[in-house]
Amino acid sequence: MTQDLHDLADSVESEQDLLNFIEALKLDRNDEEEKEKVNPSSSYGSGANGWENGNIVSFLDAAVAWGQASINGLEFYKKTDNPWKRVAQILHAGKFYE
């Protein structure tokens, strides 16, 4: 995956930006699935593109957990006032948050 999803999520400003981010997130997951077919990662860590949560339930659980944990910001995360960006950041966290 050539796009940095963290930077892309942080650049979301509009509904169209959010849709573009969701498409990039989907492509990143598809890319990881293809890489894993060729060279499977350990079942004890993340996949080739850093996905910790490979099914929809664990992805959504992680997104909600991070969203709740960061509702007032975090030590290294200042919560954005832009709701489109916030949704993108929550969805991005679903990829890696445990």
C-alpha atoms as one frame of an Amber mdcrd trajectory, in Angstrom:
protein
   0.000   0.000   0.000   1.563   3.258  -1.076  -0.689   5.657   0.857  -0.037
   6.296   4.521  -3.444   5.749   6.095  -2.574   7.742   9.201  -1.729  10.816
   7.114  -4.738  10.246   4.886  -7.099  10.052   7.892  -5.587  13.236   9.283
  -6.164  15.030   5.983  -9.908  14.313   5.901 -11.908  17.545   5.862 -15.123
  16.661   4.001 -17.588  13.883   3.337 -15.847  13.123   0.022 -12.479  12.968
   1.800 -13.982  10.460   4.242 -15.287   8.320   1.401 -11.851   8.445  -0.240
 -10.281   7.387   3.059 -12.691   4.460   3.446 -11.816   3.344  -0.099  -8.091
   3.534   0.747  -8.692   1.548   3.946 -10.496  -1.119   1.928  -7.678  -1.255
  -0.634  -5.126  -1.568   2.173  -7.020  -4.531   3.623  -7.342  -6.173   0.197
  -3.611  -5.644  -0.379  -2.803  -7.291   2.938  -5.025 -10.277   2.144  -3.153
 -10.811  -1.139   0.234 -10.530   0.590  -0.869 -12.972   3.294  -1.818 -15.576
   0.660   1.758 -15.532  -0.616   3.603 -15.132   2.678   1.432 -15.632   5.797
   2.349 -13.657   8.901   2.525 -15.143  12.363  -0.855 -15.587  13.989   0.587
 -13.814  17.046   1.084 -10.441  15.394  -0.295  -8.094  12.817  -0.536  -8.848
   9.129   1.724  -7.609   6.350   0.106  -4.146   6.330  -0.341  -3.894  10.088
  -3.908  -5.180  10.375  -4.577  -6.530  13.854  -8.318  -6.938  13.288  -9.085
  -8.944  10.180 -12.806  -9.531  10.508 -15.613  -7.009  10.665 -16.555  -7.692
  14.294 -13.032  -7.300  15.673 -12.470  -4.262  13.412 -15.626  -2.528  14.655
 -14.931  -3.526  18.278 -11.474  -1.978  18.037 -12.799   1.175  16.354 -15.412
   1.654  19.084 -12.905   0.919  21.858 -10.420   3.469  20.495 -13.192   5.987
  19.875 -14.321   5.683  23.485 -10.768   5.760  24.846  -9.970   8.904  22.860
 -13.254  10.760  23.324 -11.446  13.435  25.366  -8.157  13.097  23.511  -5.106
  11.104  24.526  -1.572  11.934  25.598  -0.364  12.010  21.982  -3.716  12.649
  20.275  -5.618  15.917  20.225  -9.218  15.241  19.308 -10.257  17.052  16.156
 -13.312  19.282  15.938 -13.968  18.096  12.377 -16.506  15.233  12.523 -15.434
  13.814   9.135 -11.822  13.601  10.283 -12.867  12.106  13.623 -14.793   9.320
  11.872 -11.776   8.614   9.643  -9.490   8.449  12.685 -11.874   6.088  14.500
 -12.119   3.813  11.468  -8.355   3.863  11.016  -7.924   2.785  14.628 -10.098
  -0.254  13.891  -7.192  -1.547  11.830  -4.652  -1.657  14.654  -6.192  -0.973
  18.082  -6.500  -3.970  20.399
